[in-house]
């Protein structure tokens, strides 16, 4: 499954429209549709923005496999991420748990980088005001 199709599947599982994502990305619907159709390449920065809008990590999108995931709208409405994994064996469960931990660590790392960037910006603005 190509990246564009994975984007489409995750977006659909989140019950979001192409129009909504295009609006959030400040681009036309046609431009966003080209990402999903594989007609236009996606930069890492664009993938990170899309992942943030979809409330997942870029890695989640890149590794998306709908044979292991199905939508759980109730879970999403209750504050979950909307995805529930199908688990068929104890070994698969263990491997999935390891993948989830890795994804969590990546997500934490991305958030820490965002915090550092924001702190740097705050310090720069503060020094300009006091300077």
N, C-alpha and C positions, 0 to 999 in steps of 0.2 A: 504494500500500500504506500503510495507516494505521500509526501508531506502535505500537499494540498488537500488530498482526500482525508488525511488524518485531522487537519484543521477543520474541515467541514463536519466530520463525525463528532468531534469534541464540541464544536459550536452548536450542532443540533442537539446533542445530549444536554447542553446547558440551556436549551430552549431559547436561543438567541438568533436573531436574524442577521443576514449579511448587512442589511441597512444599519443595524445597531453597531456592529463592529466597525463598519466604514465611518460612521459618525464618531465613534470613540477614537479611531485612528486618524481622524481628520483627512480622509481621502474619499474618493467617489466609490459608490457601490460597485461600479465596473472594475475599478482598481482592486478592490478587495476580492471580487469574484475571480479575477485573474490569479490571485494567490491560490484560491481553492481549486481552480481548474488546472493549475500547473502551467499557466501561460506566462507567469511572471515569477522571477526568483524572489525569495524572501531573505532579507538580511537578518543577521543575528539580533540586531536591535529591534527590528520589526517583530520577529518571533517572540522576543521577550515582552514587548508591549502587548501583543495578542495574548500571550500566556497570562499576563497580569489581568487583562480584561476577562479572560475565561476562568480566572482563579485557579490556575494550575501552573506547573513549571514548564519551561520549554522542553525539558526532558520527557515530561509526561506526554506532550504532544508528539515528539519525535518517536517515542517508544509505544505509542498508542496501538493497541491490538484489540479490536472489538470482539474477538472470540473469547477474551478473558474478562471483558467489562460489559456491563449493561447499565442502562440509566435507571436511577432510582429517584424519581421526582419527589417522593415523600421525604427521603433522606435529605435532599437538597432544601426542601421547604423547612425542615427542622434544623437547619444550620450546617448540615454536612455538605460535602463537595458535590453531591449528586451522583457519585459513581460508587458502585459496589462491585467487588471482584468475585467472579465465579471460581470457587476452589474445588478441585476434584480429588486431591490427595493430600496427605500430610506433608509430603516432600514439596509439592507445589505450593502448599500453604507456607512452608518455611522459606522457600525461594521468594515468594511474593512478599513476605514480611521483610526480608532482606532488601528487596527492591524498594519497598515503601520507606524503609529507614534511610536508604541511600538518597531517595528523592527528597525526603524531609531535610536531610543534611544539605543538599544542594539548594533547596528553597531557603533555608536559614542563611546560608552563605550569601545568596542573592540579596536577602533582606539586610544583612550586615553591611554589604557593599552600598546599598541604598542609604542606610543610616550614616555611614561614613561620608558619602557624597553630600548628604544634607547637612551634616555637621560642618563640613568644610565650607559649604555655601553660607551657613549661618555665621561662621567665624569671619568669612570675607565681608559679608554685609555689616557685621558688627564693627569690624576694624574701619570700614569706610565711614560709618556713622560717627565713630569716636575719633577718627583720624584727622 
